[in-house]
Amino acid sequence: MTTTASFAAVDLGASSGRVMVGRVGPDSLDLTEAHRFPNRPVRLPEGLRWDILALYSGVLDGLRAAGQVDSVGIDSWAVDYGLLDADGALLGNPVHYRDPRTEGVAEKVWASVPAPDLYAATGLQYAPFNTLYQLTAARSSPQLASARRLLLIPDLLAYWLTGKAGTELTNASTTQLIDPRTRDWSYDLAARLGIDLGLFAPLRRPGDPAGLLQPHVLEETGLTGPVPVTTVGSHDTASAVAAVPATGERFAYICTGTWSLVGLELDGPVLTEASRAANFTNELGLDGTVRYLRNIMGLWLLQECLREWGDPELDDLLPAAAEVAPLRSVVDAGDAAFLAPGRMPSRIADACRESGQPVPRSPAEVTRCILDSLALAHRRAITEAQSLADHPVDVVHIVGGGARNDLLCRLTADACGLPVVAGPAEAAALGNVLVQARAHGLVGDRASMRQLLARTQPFRRYEPGGDAGAWRAAEDRLLTGP
């Protein structure tokens, strides 16, 4: 039996994509970057669109750079999709979730299915860009009228690679059309809203085979077949949570990047009215688990500011931000007012001004405001999740790109009053690789996967410090206003 194997993880984020190669053995897990490429949305006259062909080209380039591998897995951001006609041809570029077409759509949906009923059926938090609202907004569009198949972004890329169509479950659970108790479609809800579930390909689960690379793909990439594509947790957060190196069950996680996804890993959903009011979501994870979490705007706030400032070096900005007085000004990092791109420093200043707080002026002051605000949002989400799910935690794991941000990790430990373990930064790619490795018999259960991560990946631990009362006061200030 082969004791080591190589797996290509296609990991697509909202601002860049990468193909990583993971080599897995009984006591080894090495990850290297084969190829990284930008993900630049395009604003067309009809709205904001993903450049899906550029992404697919980046995937092919990455597989060529990866060399011979034993399997390929694909994960990406959630909710967005491509539509195919009867011949399997793409009907236009997929719409970006930040496109304004869903403005006001939720209220139309709630007129047919009230928000409490919608939550009881799907357990999904309100977000204006959920696939359910996107489909409602597209109801009269020529593309949807012509469509015979709907594929979420990672499933669309897998279809182009293999010619086989499927809908991966962890990502499907973000559509607001899955019942988290049955882990199947919510057929009654779809019928009430006039959504044709026949558009979706059959459900797949992490570890299921997704087909073989087609001959023209092998020729394009220089790979020698057969090369299987293995279904992974294709929502990048599902893959990232699978790579949390926890040693027990009493942990919270923060998957950081463009978004902060803050929550718990549970055995079942929390569908109470209190949970809905707190806007927690129940997304599906590996091995029957539920990712009980809240979406927070995340490092998008800082990314947009950096873009506005001409992309200064973050390594220079963070030390300056660390010298700024703590908790001078904070904003609600979950506020939908920060969802759209553009003018982020001005919008943060406006929010501080309107709430009667000092207005941050310099890049260092704005950066400190953002990081304090994120840490405060992390604190609130973790505190509320423990209460709503009756699931206490002893440690917070930060994974994803934000694990490299020393100041954010330190502030989160201080805000939460809990130790923070930061890393791995490439959690989504590692979770992607490990699910492939498990499907090929190289690792065992979820606990074994996490033990392998803990033995092989670097981490940093932050103990809580600072003034706990100052964090409580800042939270009160944010909740009560001027």
MOSUL-V44399 format. One record per pair of residues at least 12 apart in sequence whose C-alpha atoms are under 6 Angstrom apart, sorted by the first residue. I is the first residue (numbers start at 1). J is the second residue. D is the distance in whole Angstrom. If there is no record, write none. Layout:
[[I | J | D] [I | J | D]]
//
This chain:
[[3 | 25 | 6] [4 | 24 | 5] [4 | 25 | 4] [5 | 23 | 6] [5 | 24 | 6] [6 | 22 | 6] [6 | 23 | 4] [6 | 69 | 5] [6 | 70 | 6] [7 | 21 | 6] [7 | 22 | 5] [7 | 69 | 5] [7 | 70 | 6] [7 | 71 | 5] [7 | 72 | 6] [7 | 433 | 6] [8 | 20 | 6] [8 | 21 | 5] [8 | 72 | 5] [9 | 73 | 5] [9 | 429 | 6] [9 | 432 | 6] [9 | 433 | 6] [10 | 74 | 5] [11 | 75 | 5] [11 | 76 | 6] [11 | 429 | 6] [12 | 76 | 4] [13 | 76 | 6] [13 | 77 | 6] [15 | 39 | 5] [16 | 37 | 6] [16 | 38 | 4] [16 | 39 | 4] [17 | 36 | 6] [17 | 37 | 5] [18 | 35 | 6] [18 | 36 | 4] [19 | 34 | 6] [19 | 35 | 5] [19 | 62 | 5] [20 | 32 | 6] [20 | 33 | 4] [20 | 34 | 5] [22 | 433 | 6] [34 | 65 | 6] [34 | 66 | 5] [35 | 62 | 5] [48 | 96 | 6] [48 | 99 | 5] [49 | 94 | 6] [49 | 95 | 5] [49 | 96 | 5] [50 | 94 | 6] [50 | 96 | 6] [64 | 221 | 4] [68 | 223 | 6] [71 | 227 | 6] [71 | 228 | 5] [71 | 229 | 6] [72 | 229 | 5] [72 | 230 | 6] [73 | 229 | 6] [73 | 230 | 5] [73 | 232 | 6] [74 | 154 | 6] [74 | 234 | 6] [75 | 154 | 6] [75 | 234 | 4] [75 | 235 | 6] [75 | 236 | 5] [76 | 154 | 6] [76 | 235 | 6] [76 | 236 | 5] [77 | 235 | 6] [77 | 236 | 6] [78 | 235 | 6] [79 | 130 | 6] [79 | 131 | 5] [79 | 174 | 6] [79 | 175 | 6] [80 | 152 | 6] [81 | 94 | 6] [81 | 151 | 5] [81 | 152 | 4] [81 | 153 | 5] [82 | 94 | 5] [82 | 150 | 6] [82 | 151 | 5] [83 | 147 | 6] [83 | 149 | 6] [83 | 150 | 5] [84 | 147 | 5] [84 | 148 | 6] [84 | 149 | 5] [85 | 147 | 5] [85 | 148 | 5] [86 | 148 | 5] [97 | 129 | 5] [102 | 137 | 6] [120 | 271 | 6] [121 | 179 | 6] [122 | 176 | 6] [122 | 178 | 6] [122 | 179 | 5] [123 | 271 | 6] [123 | 281 | 6] [123 | 282 | 5] [124 | 176 | 6] [124 | 281 | 4] [124 | 282 | 6] [125 | 279 | 5] [125 | 280 | 5] [125 | 281 | 4] [130 | 175 | 6] [131 | 175 | 5] [132 | 175 | 6] [132 | 176 | 6] [148 | 199 | 6] [149 | 199 | 5] [149 | 200 | 6] [150 | 199 | 5] [150 | 200 | 5] [161 | 213 | 5] [162 | 211 | 5] [162 | 212 | 5] [162 | 213 | 5] [162 | 214 | 5] [165 | 201 | 6] [166 | 201 | 5] [166 | 202 | 5] [166 | 203 | 6] [167 | 201 | 5] [167 | 202 | 6] [167 | 203 | 5] [167 | 204 | 6] [168 | 203 | 6] [168 | 204 | 5] [168 | 205 | 6] [169 | 204 | 6] [169 | 205 | 6] [170 | 233 | 6] [170 | 284 | 5] [170 | 285 | 6] [171 | 234 | 6] [171 | 235 | 5] [173 | 283 | 5] [173 | 284 | 6] [206 | 231 | 5] [206 | 232 | 4] [206 | 233 | 5] [207 | 231 | 5] [207 | 232 | 6] [207 | 439 | 5] [208 | 231 | 5] [209 | 230 | 5] [209 | 231 | 6] [210 | 229 | 5] [210 | 230 | 5] [210 | 231 | 6] [211 | 228 | 6] [211 | 229 | 6] [212 | 227 | 6] [212 | 228 | 4] [212 | 229 | 6] [213 | 227 | 6] [232 | 432 | 6] [232 | 435 | 6] [236 | 428 | 5] [238 | 285 | 5] [239 | 428 | 5] [239 | 431 | 4] [239 | 432 | 5] [240 | 427 | 5] [240 | 428 | 4] [240 | 431 | 6] [242 | 431 | 5] [243 | 427 | 5] [243 | 431 | 5] [245 | 450 | 5] [245 | 453 | 6] [245 | 454 | 5] [250 | 393 | 4] [250 | 394 | 6] [251 | 393 | 5] [251 | 394 | 6] [251 | 395 | 5] [251 | 396 | 6] [252 | 264 | 5] [252 | 396 | 5] [253 | 396 | 6] [253 | 397 | 5] [253 | 398 | 6] [254 | 398 | 5] [255 | 399 | 5] [255 | 400 | 6] [256 | 400 | 5] [256 | 401 | 6] [256 | 402 | 5] [257 | 299 | 6] [257 | 401 | 5] [257 | 402 | 6] [258 | 298 | 5] [258 | 299 | 5] [258 | 300 | 4] [259 | 296 | 6] [259 | 297 | 5] [259 | 298 | 4] [260 | 296 | 5] [260 | 298 | 4] [261 | 294 | 6] [261 | 295 | 5] [262 | 293 | 5] [262 | 294 | 5] [263 | 292 | 5] [263 | 293 | 4] [264 | 292 | 5] [265 | 290 | 6] [265 | 291 | 5] [266 | 289 | 6] [266 | 290 | 5] [267 | 289 | 5] [267 | 290 | 6] [268 | 290 | 6] [269 | 282 | 6] [280 | 293 | 5] [280 | 294 | 5] [281 | 293 | 5] [296 | 333 | 6] [296 | 334 | 5] [297 | 333 | 5] [297 | 334 | 5] [304 | 344 | 6] [305 | 344 | 6] [305 | 345 | 6] [320 | 364 | 6] [321 | 364 | 4] [321 | 368 | 5] [329 | 357 | 6] [329 | 369 | 6] [330 | 369 | 5] [330 | 373 | 5] [331 | 373 | 6] [333 | 374 | 6] [355 | 481 | 6] [355 | 482 | 5] [356 | 482 | 5] [371 | 408 | 6] [375 | 411 | 6] [375 | 412 | 5] [379 | 415 | 6] [379 | 416 | 5] [395 | 418 | 6] [395 | 419 | 5] [396 | 420 | 5] [397 | 420 | 6] [397 | 421 | 5] [397 | 422 | 6] [398 | 422 | 5] [399 | 423 | 5] [399 | 424 | 5] [399 | 425 | 5] [399 | 427 | 6] [400 | 425 | 4] [400 | 426 | 6] [400 | 427 | 5] [401 | 425 | 5] [403 | 422 | 5] [403 | 423 | 5] [403 | 425 | 6] [413 | 464 | 5] [414 | 464 | 4] [414 | 465 | 5] [414 | 466 | 6] [415 | 471 | 6] [417 | 464 | 5] [418 | 464 | 6] [419 | 462 | 6] [419 | 463 | 5] [419 | 464 | 6] [420 | 461 | 6] [420 | 462 | 5] [421 | 460 | 6] [421 | 461 | 5] [422 | 459 | 6] [422 | 460 | 5] [423 | 459 | 5]]
//
